[in-house]
Amino acid sequence: MKIRVNGSWLDLPDSGADAGSPAAGVTLAALLPQLGFGDATVATAVNGQFVPHAVRSGCLVREGDRIEILAPMQGG
């Protein structure tokens, strides 16, 4: 599966048995640790739509989706 993360294309392995079905994909919650964000506090958007933390486990990422992940910056 090919998705765009923060402007860069990324190839992910197929997610499983129904990889050819329109519902095939990985959840945004499962994707974040794969991308190195683990339990980090981040803001996320899929295809330009903000995805709150509480609904990431139900947000399915599919082929061609655009994912934006923003981490807060410290400093002053």
Secondary structure, DSSP 8 states (H G I E B T S, - for coil): -EEEETTEEEE----STTTTSTT--EEHHHHHHHTT-TT---EEEETTEEE-GGGGGG-EE-TT-EEEEE------
